[in-house]
Amino acid sequence: MVDLKISDGRCQFCHRTAGDVKQLIAGASASICDKCVELCVAALRTSPPAKMQESSNDRHLYQRIASHFAPMPPQELFATSRTYPLRQQADLQDALNELLGERHIPKNFVGIHQQYRHDILGFSKLLERGHNAVEAAPAQYEDVAIGDGETVRCLKNGLWLSTDEHGAYAIVLAQKNDYHGGGDLVIEIAAPPGEVGAELCTRIFDALELRLSKGSCYRGRVLSLEQHYMSSGHAARICVHELETVSRADVILPELTLRAVERNVLRFAEQRQALRDLGLSTQKGLLFHGTPGTGKTHCIRYLAGALTGHTTFLITADGAGLLPEYMALARLLQPALVVIEDADLIARNRSERDNACDEVMLNRLLNEMDGLRERADVFFILTTNRPETLEPALASRPGRIDQTIEFPLPDETHRRRLIKLYAKTLPVPPELMDDLAGRTDLASPAFIKELLRRIAQHHLEVGADGDVSRETAESALHEMLFSGGTLNTRLLGGAGVDVA
């Protein structure tokens, strides 16, 4: 205890003498006047609490964590973690924002300095001291596209220091990077040991899972998955596709074919609840087959737009290794439309397979379509130009493929409609349309679409102002069928076109 007494010396702070002030108080080695004492009291009243001031200025995270959980030593806390795929980053960020509220730096949130890209920023890492101590840093974000020009601003890592009615807890968000450009997201919750802490962790993780399943920003969109480096079998991020809108009038197919498509997809989707009430499966598999360019993909675009509330997944042969991840997403975001293009590359006859990887991909597809796992509101649509090469276990078993629909080459009436559709605003006179429709026997819709584009190009080159002339159309048709040789004709689907 310091012995204080009235002095007649000089204030060591303002240098006033005893005659200049009311009182001059002397301590063991210095004196202070009454005016300086009043200034000190005022300064202390306006300063933040000592604990908050210390926490705000702490450079290392172990210091902030210790202050947050005091008097309990951080080493006595329990930490529980869950790992989420990187493809869920946007949804996870939205869920964290909703669950944890607004971030106030440094009151309840701080960024984390990641010295090395492959550091695992778990709670135990944040408690390290000495040379390896982790420092606070500005929060780092990255914009993740979710379609329609929208992005979600996602944190790369961060530390929340929170408190509820049960006490203090902390949440760590970190990206776990691998050496191939991929990684996962890890959420770790640190709470006091015991039943209360365990219940808190369970409650937070359950709330996150509920928000991820019910409020995905990808629901109802057209998606595919990025492949990790060197075909690791794990997806990186979700790609969102903006498909051209296709109306029913733009689908030029025989009416019976189009009705079969709509009855097995659109009408089936409308009746799902009634089917479920009857105890029947609401998963359905279809096979679209026909020669190249007959409109299979075009029809799928129409269905993707007409299936209200459905999430569409586009799977190519390159992405077949990600089939389990596609199925996990389809069940999460159901009702879903899963499209597997060129299915014969994945599901060709076993007798034509010469490696184990192909066999694994086929078995994955069969298992998913056979319903060995949980049934869901999922459409499978497989497309192929070579149905005869498909594995019989896929193509000949109900429950995997429930309906096959052939997309035929258009007849003359449909070719006339296709010419009018693809001409758009190009001034093609009706008599020329009729002539082209009659001369394009066995031509695919893809051939007719390219023919109209070539006619437009030739029409622009000659600088004509009026209708397209017969000579211009003949020049474009001749270029398509003869300049490229027989291979060009076969690729474009124009083997039966009359050029006489």
Secondary structure, DSSP 8 states (H G I E B T S, - for coil): ----EE-SSB-TTT--BGGGSS-EEE-SS-EEEHHHHHHHHHHHHHS--HHHHHHHH--BHHHHHHHHHTTS-GGG-EEEEEEEEGGGHHHHHHHHHHHH----TTTTEEEE--SSTT----HHHHT--GGG--BEE---EEEEEEETTEEEEEES-EEEEEEETTEEEEEEEEEEE-TTS-EEEEEEEEE-SSHHHHHHHHHHHHHHHHHHHH--TTTTSEEEEEE-TT--SSEEEEEEE------GGG--S-HHHHHHHHIIIIIHHHTHHHHHHTT----EEEEEE-STTSSHHHHHHHHHHHSTT-EEEEE-GGGGGGHHHHHHHHHHT-SEEEEETTGGGTSB-GGG--SHHHHHHHHHHHHHHHTSS---SEEEEEEES-GGGB-HHHHTSTTT--EEEE-----HHHHHHHHHHHHTTS---HHHHHHHHHH-TT--HHHHHHHHHHHHHHHHHTT--SS--HHHHHHHHHIIIIITHHHHHHHHT-TT----
